[in-house]
Amino acid sequence: MRAVVQRVTRAEVTVSGASVGRIERGLCVLVGVAAGDAEEDAQSLADKVVGLRVFEDETGKMNLDVKQVGGALLCVSQFTLLGDARKGRRPSFTDAMAPEPAAVLFEHFVTRCRATVPVETGRFRASMLVELVNDGPVTLLLDSRRAF
């Protein structure tokens, strides 16, 4: 599984003009599920995301995780994170898992995160608009197959 994690002051996802998920301070997490991923990938990625120490402590060092600052997650499924654009100009998405099993693993990821912090989500397979204010900016790329 791959994730783009952004520290945000606020983030929101809308579908057909209606808000389906919104957070204030926290992390916006775009999640792509790769072919061959398993429940263990979802668990380890979730544990990594909620444990990331990317919020500043009283001395200004990134030393606190999202729970410690009373933040939340906005998790959005995004198969395009598995796009491969090495050949030509049109990305290939053959590395992405098929939608039905990907939805199951994405939900497992969300459930695991919810055990620790509040989580909002987008809508799987919907055309979504994601709006966020990146704080820092702080943006990290995580991949469960590369041991993060």
trRosetta pair geometry for C-beta under 8 A, 3 or more apart (Angstrom, degrees):
i j d omega theta_ij theta_ji phi_ij phi_ji
1 31 6.4 -9 -178 -166 112 93
1 32 6.7 162 -161 83 62 53
1 33 5.6 -23 -110 -109 89 56
1 34 6.4 -150 -81 9 35 89
1 37 5.2 83 -51 -133 78 147
1 41 4.6 139 -5 150 101 114
1 42 6.2 97 -32 -81 155 54
1 45 4.8 -67 82 -40 128 158
1 105 7.1 -159 -81 147 124 127
1 109 7.0 164 -161 -82 166 139
1 143 7.5 -178 89 -147 42 47
1 144 4.7 48 43 0 77 125
2 31 7.3 154 84 -155 52 46
2 32 4.4 -5 59 57 100 104
2 34 6.8 80 -12 -39 94 107
2 81 4.5 -163 92 141 125 127
2 82 6.6 164 21 -70 132 71
2 141 7.4 -17 -167 -171 97 85
2 142 6.8 157 -157 87 49 59
2 143 5.0 -9 -104 -103 80 79
2 144 7.6 -117 -65 7 40 78
3 29 5.5 -17 -163 -167 120 93
3 30 6.4 150 -155 76 59 54
3 31 5.1 -13 -100 -100 89 68
3 32 7.4 -169 -74 22 42 70
3 45 6.0 136 -17 -171 130 120
3 49 6.5 -57 125 -80 168 120
3 81 7.5 8 -90 -160 21 167
3 141 7.5 162 86 -156 53 42
3 142 4.5 -3 56 57 97 105
3 143 7.8 -169 23 -71 64 42
4 29 7.4 159 77 -154 50 44
4 30 4.4 4 50 50 99 109
4 78 7.8 -33 24 62 110 145
4 81 6.6 -155 -18 -109 101 125
4 139 6.6 -8 -176 -169 91 98
4 140 7.5 162 -157 82 46 46
4 141 6.0 -18 -103 -102 68 67
4 142 7.9 -171 -76 23 24 75
5 27 5.5 -15 -166 -169 93 120
5 28 7.5 154 -155 78 43 50
5 29 5.3 -4 -106 -106 75 80
5 49 6.0 -173 -99 -128 136 93
5 52 6.6 127 141 -4 159 171
5 54 7.7 165 129 -7 121 165
5 139 7.1 156 82 -155 51 48
5 140 4.6 -13 59 59 103 95
5 141 7.9 -171 19 -77 78 20
5 142 6.3 38 -11 -5 116 115
6 11 7.9 125 85 -80 111 140
6 27 6.7 144 72 -158 43 65
6 28 4.7 -13 60 57 101 98
6 29 7.9 -167 25 -73 66 40
6 132 6.4 97 99 130 138 153
6 134 5.0 -71 -177 -116 121 96
6 137 7.3 -35 -150 -169 99 94
6 138 6.7 138 -156 89 52 65
6 139 4.9 -9 -100 -103 82 80
6 140 7.9 -176 -73 22 40 64
7 26 7.9 -150 -148 124 56 24
7 27 6.1 -40 -100 -100 48 72
7 54 5.2 -147 -68 130 126 122
7 55 6.9 162 -137 -79 131 72
7 134 6.9 80 71 -163 61 65
7 135 4.7 -82 120 63 94 98
7 136 5.6 67 66 -16 122 124
7 137 7.7 159 56 -168 90 48
7 138 3.8 25 19 64 119 121
7 139 7.8 -121 14 -64 73 44
8 11 4.6 33 133 -40 167 108
8 23 7.3 96 86 89 124 107
8 25 7.2 -179 96 -139 63 35
8 26 6.2 -12 60 69 92 58
8 27 6.7 133 15 -120 91 20
8 28 4.9 59 -23 -16 140 103
8 74 7.6 -27 45 24 149 119
8 132 4.8 -75 -120 -169 137 110
8 133 5.8 112 -160 69 85 59
8 134 6.0 -55 -97 -102 72 37
8 135 5.6 146 -133 -6 15 98
9 24 7.1 -36 163 -180 52 66
9 25 5.9 -21 -140 -92 45 69
9 133 4.6 -38 48 89 99 119
9 135 4.9 119 -40 -70 82 115
10 22 7.6 -3 -173 -173 93 86
10 23 6.8 -178 -147 95 52 57
10 24 5.3 -30 -98 -130 82 47
10 25 7.5 -31 -66 -54 55 40
10 132 6.9 -171 98 -143 53 57
10 133 5.4 41 47 24 78 109
11 22 7.2 -177 94 -146 51 49
11 23 5.5 7 53 53 88 92
11 26 7.4 -96 22 69 114 96
11 28 4.2 166 -112 -78 166 117
11 74 4.5 -140 98 27 124 152
11 130 7.1 -3 -172 -174 100 88
11 131 6.9 170 -151 92 53 52
11 132 3.8 0 -108 -106 92 98
11 133 7.4 -139 -68 24 64 60
12 19 5.8 -49 -171 -133 115 107
12 21 6.8 168 -151 94 50 58
12 22 4.3 3 -109 -108 90 88
12 23 7.7 -171 -74 25 56 53
12 74 7.5 -112 -85 -127 21 157
12 130 7.6 170 88 -151 44 48
12 131 5.1 -7 59 60 88 97
12 132 7.5 175 21 -75 54 61
13 19 7.4 110 78 -153 45 61
13 20 5.7 -50 98 61 93 92
13 21 4.7 17 42 55 104 100
13 22 7.6 -151 25 -68 59 57
13 74 6.5 161 -16 179 107 121
13 76 5.7 158 -85 -93 148 121
13 120 7.7 175 26 130 106 110
13 121 7.7 -48 47 146 146 33
13 122 4.1 -89 149 -97 162 90
13 123 7.8 -176 130 0 125 73
13 128 5.1 -7 -170 -174 106 124
13 129 6.9 157 -154 79 55 49
13 130 5.0 -16 -101 -101 85 73
13 131 7.7 176 -82 21 37 67
14 17 6.2 -11 166 -152 125 9
14 18 6.1 159 -157 76 86 29
14 19 5.3 -50 -97 -90 85 47
14 20 6.6 136 -125 5 31 83
14 128 6.9 145 71 -159 40 70
14 129 4.8 -13 57 57 93 101
14 131 7.6 20 0 2 103 107
15 18 6.1 -29 67 62 68 84
15 20 5.1 23 9 -21 107 134
15 122 7.2 122 -52 -169 110 82
15 123 5.0 -1 -57 21 156 134
15 126 4.7 -5 -127 148 130 146
15 127 7.1 123 -137 75 80 56
15 128 5.5 -43 -82 -103 82 74
15 129 7.8 -180 -75 18 36 75
19 22 5.5 -1 -178 -41 128 118
20 121 7.5 -49 130 95 102 59
20 122 6.2 79 88 -146 123 44
20 123 5.4 -41 154 -36 168 102
20 128 7.7 -88 41 -123 129 110
21 74 5.5 135 138 -142 119 96
21 76 7.7 -170 66 -76 147 88
21 120 3.5 145 -159 153 97 108
21 121 5.2 -159 -81 65 150 23
21 122 5.8 -96 21 -71 135 42
22 74 7.3 -5 -131 -98 14 128
22 120 6.1 -103 36 170 29 173
23 26 4.8 -51 148 38 139 135
23 28 7.7 -175 51 -77 124 74
23 71 7.5 62 169 -177 126 77
23 72 4.2 -147 -137 83 126 117
23 73 6.9 -172 -63 88 165 10
23 74 4.7 -142 8 -48 120 101
23 118 7.5 156 -115 106 111 109
23 120 5.4 -164 -48 21 96 126
24 71 7.7 -128 89 -133 74 70
24 72 7.2 80 46 27 63 112
25 69 6.5 -98 136 130 130 117
25 70 7.3 55 80 89 122 79
25 71 4.7 -97 118 -107 84 97
25 72 7.6 105 84 22 54 74
25 135 7.7 22 -131 -31 79 159
26 66 5.6 55 -144 -148 76 116
26 71 3.5 156 -93 173 73 105
26 72 4.2 -73 -76 60 159 50
26 73 5.7 -138 161 -70 128 33
26 74 6.9 120 93 -9 125 80
26 117 7.6 152 -137 158 121 138
27 49 6.8 -180 112 -179 157 98
27 52 7.4 94 -88 59 152 130
27 54 7.6 86 -89 62 114 134
27 66 5.5 -75 -9 -87 111 137
27 71 6.8 86 -9 137 74 135
27 72 7.9 -142 34 103 65 38
27 73 5.2 -17 68 -112 92 76
27 74 7.4 -160 98 30 48 67
28 73 7.8 143 -99 -163 23 59
28 74 4.8 -17 -114 65 70 106
28 76 7.2 2 -176 4 88 113
28 130 7.2 121 -169 180 135 122
28 132 4.9 -55 -35 -104 160 154
29 49 5.8 26 -108 -147 146 144
29 73 5.6 -8 4 -165 120 109
29 74 6.9 165 24 80 70 50
29 75 4.8 -19 72 -107 107 70
29 76 7.1 163 86 24 54 68
30 76 5.3 -28 -108 73 64 98
30 78 4.4 -10 -174 17 101 141
30 81 6.3 153 129 -59 106 129
30 130 7.8 18 -84 -138 106 178
31 45 7.6 113 -131 140 111 144
31 75 6.0 8 -8 -168 126 95
31 76 6.9 159 19 78 79 42
31 77 5.7 -48 73 -109 91 50
31 78 6.5 124 57 28 37 79
31 81 7.4 -104 161 17 16 153
31 106 6.0 139 104 -126 131 93
31 109 6.1 161 -156 108 161 163
32 77 7.6 106 -92 -169 41 62
32 78 5.4 -60 -68 88 85 70
32 79 5.6 110 -135 -128 91 27
32 80 7.0 -116 -97 59 128 35
32 81 3.0 -148 -21 60 142 114
32 82 4.7 -176 163 -30 134 88
32 96 6.6 -84 -174 -114 103 96
33 37 5.3 -123 -166 46 79 149
33 77 7.5 -24 -8 -146 102 102
33 79 7.2 -42 42 -103 73 77
33 82 7.7 -47 74 -40 32 136
33 96 6.9 75 79 -160 63 73
33 97 4.5 -51 120 28 100 125
33 101 7.8 -157 135 112 143 77
33 102 3.9 164 68 -140 138 91
33 105 5.0 124 -127 80 139 130
33 106 6.0 -99 -41 -55 129 87
34 37 4.9 113 61 -37 73 108
34 41 8.0 -106 44 173 96 165
34 82 5.4 157 -96 -110 77 129
34 95 5.6 -31 -141 157 94 88
34 96 6.5 -86 -116 -114 44 34
34 97 6.0 82 123 -33 15 91
34 145 7.2 -37 49 -22 155 132
35 94 7.6 -34 -9 151 143 58
35 95 5.9 -132 18 -170 102 40
35 96 6.6 67 -32 102 85 17
35 97 4.9 155 -81 -86 48 61
35 98 7.7 64 -99 -15 91 68
36 97 7.6 -143 17 -84 43 99
37 41 4.3 -91 -159 52 93 157
37 42 7.2 95 158 -42 116 80
37 97 6.1 -81 32 -50 105 136
37 105 5.8 85 110 -158 119 166
37 144 7.0 85 -128 64 105 138
38 41 5.5 114 54 1 56 98
38 42 7.7 -114 111 2 39 89
38 105 7.7 -158 -176 -109 12 125
39 42 5.6 -55 -155 36 40 112
39 43 6.3 38 151 -19 70 107
39 105 6.9 -139 -90 -117 48 85
39 108 5.8 -100 -132 171 80 164
40 43 5.6 -54 -145 38 33 112
40 44 6.1 26 160 -14 68 108
41 44 6.2 -58 -142 41 26 103
41 45 6.1 23 160 -16 63 112
41 105 7.2 8 76 -164 105 130
41 144 4.1 118 -149 116 87 163
41 145 7.5 -7 -119 -52 120 73
42 45 6.0 -59 -143 40 25 108
42 46 6.2 26 158 -20 63 110
42 105 4.9 -157 -62 -171 130 82
42 106 7.6 -143 -118 -81 122 17
42 108 4.3 63 128 98 159 110
42 109 4.2 -116 -157 -66 95 78
42 112 6.5 148 139 3 90 141
43 46 5.9 -57 -147 36 26 110
43 47 6.3 24 157 -17 64 108
43 108 7.3 -55 -54 147 71 110
43 109 7.9 -129 -57 -101 30 58
43 112 5.5 -176 -117 -111 58 158
44 47 5.7 -53 -145 38 32 111
44 48 6.3 35 154 -22 64 106
44 144 5.6 115 82 -134 115 108
45 48 5.6 -55 -148 36 31 113
45 49 6.3 31 155 -20 66 106
45 109 6.1 -25 83 -126 114 114
45 142 6.4 134 -139 126 91 129
45 144 4.9 -70 -59 -68 102 113
46 49 5.8 -55 -146 35 30 110
46 50 6.4 15 163 -6 66 108
46 109 5.0 -179 -64 -155 107 64
46 110 8.0 -134 -106 -46 124 13
46 112 3.6 91 109 100 168 123
46 113 4.8 -127 -152 -56 104 76
47 50 6.5 -61 -143 43 26 99
47 51 6.0 11 162 -6 62 122
47 112 7.1 -66 -46 157 69 125
48 51 6.1 -76 -145 48 22 103
48 52 6.6 46 156 -54 63 90
48 142 6.0 155 116 -153 140 148
48 148 5.5 -169 -141 -93 154 146
49 52 6.0 -32 -156 -10 30 114
49 73 7.1 60 143 -111 125 140
49 113 6.5 -28 83 -103 125 115
49 142 7.2 -136 -73 27 83 165
50 65 6.6 58 156 172 53 129
50 66 6.2 -92 -145 45 57 116
50 67 6.6 43 -178 -29 96 108
50 73 7.5 -70 -88 -48 81 135
50 113 5.6 169 -56 -134 118 75
50 116 4.5 76 -173 84 155 152
50 117 5.8 -179 -131 3 110 117
51 65 5.5 -60 -152 -113 30 146
52 65 6.0 124 70 -125 42 87
52 66 7.3 43 61 -21 86 96
52 140 7.0 -167 -143 38 148 159
53 62 5.9 123 130 145 78 79
53 63 5.4 -15 175 -159 123 23
53 64 6.0 117 -149 44 79 11
53 65 5.4 -59 -88 -63 58 71
54 62 5.2 -15 -142 -164 34 122
54 65 7.6 56 21 -118 67 47
54 66 8.0 9 49 -54 95 79
54 138 5.4 141 179 161 119 149
54 140 7.2 -120 -90 -19 145 131
55 62 6.6 114 50 -142 15 71
55 63 7.7 -71 81 56 59 44
55 64 4.2 -57 79 78 100 98
55 65 6.9 122 22 -136 108 2
55 66 6.9 130 -22 -83 130 43
55 68 7.0 -173 65 77 131 102
55 69 4.6 -88 148 -33 167 146
55 71 7.2 -177 -68 -16 148 140
56 60 5.4 -21 -162 -147 124 33
56 61 6.4 135 -142 66 71 23
56 62 5.9 -50 -82 -84 57 50
56 63 7.2 45 -150 23 32 78
56 64 7.0 -13 76 24 15 108
57 60 7.3 -49 66 16 63 18
57 61 5.5 -9 34 60 102 79
57 62 7.9 138 -6 -136 79 7
57 63 4.2 -24 -23 57 121 119
57 64 5.4 137 -73 -32 77 105
59 63 7.8 35 51 8 99 141
62 138 7.6 141 -108 -116 140 144
64 68 4.2 -128 -167 90 100 133
64 69 5.4 104 128 -45 132 99
65 68 5.1 97 54 7 67 106
65 69 7.6 -156 94 3 35 90
66 69 6.3 -70 -150 44 31 98
66 71 4.2 -93 -163 72 81 116
66 72 7.2 -177 172 -26 120 6
66 73 6.7 46 164 -59 165 85
66 117 5.5 1 111 -99 115 166
67 70 7.7 36 -177 -73 33 26
67 71 7.4 -89 -62 48 20 76
67 116 5.8 -85 -70 162 133 97
67 117 5.1 -129 -81 -78 83 106
71 117 6.9 0 91 -162 66 138
72 117 6.0 175 -122 155 47 106
72 118 4.1 -42 -117 82 108 100
72 119 6.6 -179 -174 -82 88 31
72 120 6.6 51 148 -2 128 93
73 113 5.6 -52 40 167 157 140
73 117 5.9 100 -9 98 99 122
73 118 7.3 178 27 96 69 54
73 119 4.7 -13 67 -114 103 80
73 120 7.2 -171 95 33 56 62
74 119 7.7 155 -91 -161 25 60
74 120 5.0 -18 -110 73 73 99
74 121 7.3 159 -164 -93 55 26
74 122 7.7 70 171 -40 90 79
74 132 7.7 -166 62 -92 143 117
75 106 7.8 160 146 -175 121 92
75 109 7.0 177 -164 115 150 110
75 110 5.4 -165 72 -98 155 93
75 113 6.7 147 -49 44 142 161
75 119 5.9 1 0 -167 115 111
75 120 7.4 168 23 85 69 45
75 121 5.0 -28 71 -106 86 82
75 122 7.5 -120 102 8 51 79
76 121 6.9 152 -83 -162 47 61
76 122 4.0 54 -122 -7 84 128
76 128 6.6 -153 -151 98 121 158
76 130 5.8 -31 -73 -92 172 136
77 102 7.3 111 -159 143 131 109
77 103 7.6 -21 -99 -104 165 60
77 106 4.8 -9 -91 -130 117 154
77 121 7.9 31 -17 -169 85 107
77 122 6.5 -128 23 65 71 113
77 124 5.1 37 25 -114 149 75
77 125 7.6 -15 87 -36 135 50
78 81 5.2 83 104 -21 98 101
79 82 5.9 -49 -179 29 63 109
79 93 6.3 53 142 -160 109 128
79 96 4.3 56 -167 -146 103 148
79 97 7.9 -128 -122 48 105 64
79 99 7.9 -59 -64 -91 145 74
79 102 6.9 18 -90 179 106 165
80 83 4.9 -1 -168 -28 64 119
80 91 7.4 76 -153 97 85 155
80 93 7.1 -63 -108 -103 50 118
82 93 6.1 83 93 -149 97 72
82 95 4.4 -151 175 93 108 98
82 96 4.0 152 71 -72 144 80
83 91 3.6 9 -173 171 113 145
83 92 7.0 137 -157 64 61 37
83 93 5.6 -34 -97 -87 67 77
83 95 8.0 -164 -76 46 10 109
83 96 7.9 7 -59 -41 51 115
84 87 7.6 26 130 21 98 85
84 91 6.1 138 60 -161 36 81
84 92 4.8 -27 61 60 97 92
84 93 7.6 175 15 -79 78 29
84 94 7.4 -42 23 41 125 85
84 95 6.0 98 -32 -3 116 125
85 88 7.7 -106 -162 80 63 62
85 89 7.3 14 -160 -150 101 28
85 90 7.8 -158 -122 104 82 16
85 91 4.4 -49 -73 -93 86 85
85 92 7.8 172 -76 15 40 67
87 92 7.3 21 53 -13 104 122
92 95 7.6 88 112 -3 90 86
93 96 4.7 -17 174 10 91 122
96 102 7.1 3 170 -86 88 148
97 101 5.6 -99 165 88 121 101
97 102 4.1 152 89 -72 110 97
97 105 7.1 50 67 26 165 138
98 101 5.7 63 69 28 90 98
98 102 6.5 -168 84 -14 37 100
99 102 5.5 -68 -140 41 25 114
99 103 6.2 32 164 -29 67 103
99 124 7.8 129 -167 160 95 109
99 125 5.9 44 -149 -81 130 125
100 103 5.9 -49 -152 24 27 112
100 104 7.2 27 151 -16 58 102
101 104 5.5 -49 -155 31 43 115
101 105 6.6 36 152 -13 70 103
102 105 5.9 -58 -150 41 35 106
102 106 6.1 38 152 -22 69 107
103 106 5.7 -52 -143 37 30 113
103 107 6.3 30 156 -18 64 106
103 124 5.0 82 -118 177 100 160
103 125 7.6 -35 -80 -24 116 109
104 107 5.9 -57 -151 37 28 109
104 108 6.5 31 149 -22 63 105
105 108 5.3 -48 -147 33 37 115
105 109 6.5 44 151 -22 65 100
106 109 5.6 -51 -154 32 33 115
106 110 6.5 32 149 -17 65 105
106 124 6.4 145 81 -100 151 122
107 110 5.5 -51 -146 38 36 113
107 111 6.2 39 154 -21 67 104
108 111 5.7 -52 -145 36 31 112
108 112 6.4 33 155 -20 63 106
109 112 5.9 -59 -152 35 27 111
109 113 6.5 25 152 -16 63 107
110 113 5.7 -57 -150 38 31 111
110 114 6.2 34 153 -23 66 108
110 119 5.7 167 -162 136 83 151
110 121 5.9 -10 -120 -74 143 133
111 114 5.6 -54 -145 35 31 114
111 115 7.0 43 152 -32 60 95
112 115 5.9 -43 -163 13 34 116
113 116 6.3 -76 -170 42 42 100
113 117 6.4 -47 169 52 81 89
113 119 5.0 94 107 -75 115 142
114 117 7.4 -93 -119 69 29 47
114 118 7.5 22 -129 -137 71 25
114 119 4.7 -91 -79 19 82 123
122 126 6.9 -149 155 56 98 110
122 128 4.7 -4 -160 -112 132 163
122 130 7.1 -55 -81 -82 132 102
123 126 3.8 27 91 7 109 138
123 128 6.5 162 41 -76 82 115
134 137 4.1 22 132 -127 122 100
134 138 7.1 -170 179 41 91 52
134 139 6.6 -18 -150 -58 134 101
135 138 6.4 -17 86 19 70 100
136 139 7.9 -166 72 -18 126 65
142 148 5.0 -18 -146 -132 90 84
143 146 4.2 46 84 22 113 107
143 148 6.7 168 53 -101 50 34
144 147 7.9 33 -174 -81 35 25
144 148 7.2 10 -98 -60 36 73
